[in-house]
Amino acid sequence: MNAYDEYMKGIVKPMREELTSNGFTELTTGEEVESFMNELNDTAFFVINSVCGCAAGLARPSAVQAVIESEKKPANVMTVFAGQDKEATATLREYLADFPPSSPSMAVFKGKEVVGFIPREQIEGSTPEDIKARIQSIFSQM
């Protein structure tokens, strides 16, 4: 691993841990995403994480609170990191082909069907409460 990769790994570690320490399972390779999606028969909430400010101040905290505070939750809470785990993100985006690539973003799957998608445009400029409510609204329809 070169110095740049090592530096970036250290920089994004707390960004990853904000989700993983709150119960999200991180998929870092295309094979992991493919394996998970091939086995998915119930529901999954994916956060496509990123290093941007709207991920830090809006997306990650809203996703965590939505899961913690929801009565109806998906069976799986998952994450991939755009710009860091490029293969994993690209593989997940194959399942999101009807939606333009967006990070951060969030998707709820029922099996392999996308039942809700929140792109960056619906994260930026929103309040954490609004984003959390949007996520919980999708959860309630699963």
Secondary structure as GFF3:
##gff-version 3
##sequence-region A 1 142
A	DSSP	alpha_helix	3	20	.	.	.	ID=ss1
A	DSSP	beta_strand	25	26	.	.	.	ID=ss2
A	DSSP	alpha_helix	30	39	.	.	.	ID=ss3
A	DSSP	beta_strand	43	49	.	.	.	ID=ss4
A	DSSP	alpha_helix	53	54	.	.	.	ID=ss5
A	DSSP	pi_helix	55	59	.	.	.	ID=ss6
A	DSSP	alpha_helix	60	69	.	.	.	ID=ss7
A	DSSP	beta_strand	76	81	.	.	.	ID=ss8
A	DSSP	alpha_helix	86	95	.	.	.	ID=ss9
A	DSSP	beta_strand	105	110	.	.	.	ID=ss10
A	DSSP	beta_strand	113	118	.	.	.	ID=ss11
A	DSSP	three_ten_helix	120	122	.	.	.	ID=ss12
A	DSSP	alpha_helix	128	140	.	.	.	ID=ss13
###
